[in-house]
Amino acid sequence: MMKSADVATTNGTEPATPTRSAKAAGAVATWADERLGLGTAMKKQLRKVFPDHWSFMLGEIALWSFVILLLTGVFLTLFFDPSMTEVQYNGSYDPLRGVHMSRAMASTLEISFDVRGGLLMRQMHHWAAMIFIAAMMIHLLRVYLTGAFRKPRELNWIIGCLLLLLGTIEGFTGYSLPDDLLSGTGVRAADGFMKASPVVGTYMSFFLFGGEFPGDQIIPRLYAAHILLIPGLLLALITAHMLLLVYHKHTQWPGPGRTEENVVGYPLLPVYMAKAGGFFFIVFGMTALLGGLFTLNPVWKYGPYDPSKVTAGSQPDWYMGWPDGLLRIIPPWETHIWGVTLSWNIMLPILIAPPLMLMVLIALPFLEQWITGDKREHHLLQRPRNAPTRTAVMAALITFYGLSWAAGGNDIIAIKMHLSINQITYFLRGAVIIGPIIAFMITRRWCISLQRHDQEKLLHGYETGVIVRSPDGGYAEKHLPISETKAYTLTARDREEVYTANGTADEAGVAAPGGKVAEVAKKIRSKLSALMFADNVQKPTAEELHEAQHHADHELHELEHQIATGPNKHGPTDDDH
Amino acid sequence: MTDAHDTSNDDANSGGGGELVPQEPIPDPGLPAHTWRPTDVDPKKEKRAEIQVAALFGLSAICTILFVVAYFTYDIGDNWHVIGGLGASTVALGATLGLALLFIGVAVIQWARKLMGDHEIIELRHPASSPEEDRATTLAALKVGIEEASIARRPLIRNSMLGALGLLGLPAVVLLRDLGTLPGDKLEHTIWGQGGRKIKTVENGKEVTVTVPKMRVARDAIGTPILASDLEIGDLVNAQPEVLFNPTRYHMEHADVEGVELQIHKSKASLILLRMEPADIKPGKGRENWDVNGIVAYSKICTHVGCPISLNERTTHHLLCPCHQSTFDLTDSGRVVFGPAGRPLPQLPLEVDEQGYLVAQSDFTEPVGPSYWERDYERDRFAEGD
């Protein structure tokens, strides 16, 4: 470590004399404080600590892309006309000149071809929407796989899940607005989904479309939802999400000096503010480059919506891909009974699967808490390998998602890879069920073997790559102990205990109320607890560690001795490390 | 190296915490010492970083100016296809704006990384729950408030209030009634049924009953009626009812087939016309005379979720929906041979009129398009018989 005398002189030891602008700023601050009491409010917040890790940036991408969506969205509202009145297009894009279309489509073309920067803003808006949802999903994975959803952050997990749902709906309402052939096909499918709802389906459709499909109401109504209702909800939930983040303080990775009781990192002012603010400009800049250089959703190529036309390879935006895939591979199940129709082929993939997926996501923290019985607050993150069952559950969900998503492109896969679409579909019907199970088993065992590897390093040191031959011809690899920092970080985790249902008395020795139901629940809980923890590797006790290290030291001395006395005297010794 | 004995002693001392305190085999070595960055100790490096940051801000300013220049330089409109179909304006504006923003971002982060203080600081956490004392105060206040409101002692007020408030949900629901018309039997009929109907008109002051001509099948987009002799074997034609192009012939107003009405009619009446070897057709029960010399007509609207079906397999006469790949066999009453659709494609019974044009014998005998709750399957089978 350097002495402070070596520090660059500009870092200064003398207090700077306030300049005139500083005095003016002080006056403004006083004025504001006398009215808003900012001094107290900001006392702790200005230097609030945020821990640093690349994975904490993923949620930030979602936040900043939402800001970009608001900015570019406001620009688009200045020019977009959400009307389904039929007009004849007479703008600059000659291939469509003279074609009848809705005002919505015509004004979208106008934004694209007659407003300078309009196409850029449209494409930035669409790119930002894609990034928004992708970033939310990856952020969700980060939070789940590191255990950041645990108490006290369960409510923020639920808010996050709702944000993902709202973001998806917001995306759908948004890309439906231009009233082009592709999005119109999506709206047509949405009409089919509504009509498949039991009892109220046709009424829902007729009320939403203002009469029979397609009517002339759907675009203005989607517009109201897209620019007012859903953004309002998103904004409110994002605010709540951020406030809770500030209140709980960010989670951190375990390491020397980082405990459950503290948070170590950089202060909000200036470092974190600069990094987060700078990152906003980077996300914004990347979005602008994408919007300027990469076309997406070229509605001018699709043309206006016509219920009798469709383009081959019609697909929704990517985040709608997985329910669309389920919709493709579902067998043709329809029940006709008592004069009514139950369309399982639509209800299962669209009306049941996505809400069920959302409920599973929301339930995950509570399910885990019930099984583990862990009611403590957690602020230190866990490595995915140290929660093998949790990680495996997410691997199963990701596999289900991925296979369903692939099913949403079964026609493209068939064409590009010269396969039979029928065979792809039959395969995926089985794979969406078996795949997640296989993924669960592989991931769980994989995590456990990684845990064993960590344990190995902890107890016997790391592999140096130096092979020593003993005088009697045997080979052994020289292991050296890992650093104290690494060893501490590896052991900075909880020991887990498998819950066992001991008769009718719980841990406190009180007879369980609720009789049989509680009994069964306990049995399930103990089975799940065993599944969750039984095979995990627990960190060694101090005695075990001491003994292992003693043993390793002994082995090392033997090897050193062999190196010193044996034929190969050039191997590294302790001094090299 | 860790002294394991000390650690185990520590554990023994803190063992009273039970499960709550993780037993650490290794004591926390504490935060590693801060290390100075090159820019902290070398004034030259510090100056260089300062210049780098300022230069990045400068580059951003240049890009912003170029953005404004590009805005006024590049015309759009007729030049929309320059540069990969994006137009020079969009590309230039996107590139300059993107770089202007990126340079600011990189500059600020460089500033933070190289020049701002990089001491990690420690803040203590507090449990999310409020202190016991605050909780007690709040609960007491709540209790006093409820007591003063006397809501518990006056169930009459409480219940009448809850009833009144609950009833207010009703206007919220009722107000939605005018969002749209009721479905009625609209989903069961298409505009094909307008052909061959009897209407009453007034001619020379007398009320007479006139039979509207049967609905001709017309080519999509251009609207010319189709002669049965026009089609070769293997031909596939996208078709619409002629009334959409010539409403007066069917005693309808232009307004009935324009704008939103046109879209509604097309979403149900669109047709696929296909001519095959008459011997290939396996007519369903009651459908023996629904084709004209091997020309069959099926609804173009998929029975799954309503996409228009457009992909034809010429040799097998299978029709594939591009949205979810439901496949229908047009030789066999539109039976589903693959995919998620639950019902066959509705078939339109065809015949020819006096001039040899293809006309519909009647409307579809079952609802077209996606399934819905009220759809009565029993009625379809009945309809097949008549």
Interface residues (C-beta under 8 A of the other chain):
Chain A: M1 M2 D6 V7 A8 T9 T10 N11 R47 K48 V49 M84 T85 E86 S92 Y93 S112 F113 D114 V115 R116 G117 L119 L120 Q123 M124 P152 T185 R188 A189 D191 G192 F193 K195 A196 S197 P198 V199 V200 G201 T202 Y203 S205 F206 F207 L208 F209 G210 G211 E212 F213 P214 G215 D216 Q217 Y247 H248 K249 P256 G257 R258 T259 E260 E261 N262 V263 V264 G265 Y266 P267 P270 V271 A274 K275 G277 G278 F279 F280 F281 I282 V283 F284 G285 M286 T287 A288 L289 L290 G291 G292 L293 T295 P298 Y305 D306 P307 S308 K309 V310 T311 A312 G313 S314 D324 L327 R328 I329 I330 P331 P332 W333 E334 H336 G339 V340 T341 L342 S343 N345 I346 R376 E377 H379 N410 D411 I421 N422 T425 P481 E484 T485 A487 Y488 T491 A492 R493 D494 R495 E497 K539 P540 T541 A542 E543 E544 L545 H546 Q549
Chain B: M1 T2 A4 H5 T7 S8 D11 E19 L20 P22 Q23 E24 P25 I26 P27 D28 P29 G30 L31 P32 A33 H34 T35 W36 T39 D40 V41 D42 P43 E46 Y71 Y74 I76 G77 D78 W80 G84 G85 L86 G87 S89 T90 V91 A92 L93 G94 A95 L97 G98 L99 A100 L101 L102 F103 I104 G105 V106 A107 V108 I109 W111 A112 M116 G117 D118 E120 I121 I122 E123 L124 R125 P127 A128 S129 L176 L179 G180 T181 L182 P183 K186 L187 D220 N238 Q240 E258 G259 V260 Q263 I264 K266 S267 S270 K300 I301 H304 V305 G306 C307 P308 I309 S310 L311 P322 C323 H324 Q325 S326 V336 F338 G339 P340 A341 G342 R343 G369 P370 S371 Y372 W373 E374 R375 D376 Y377 E378 R379
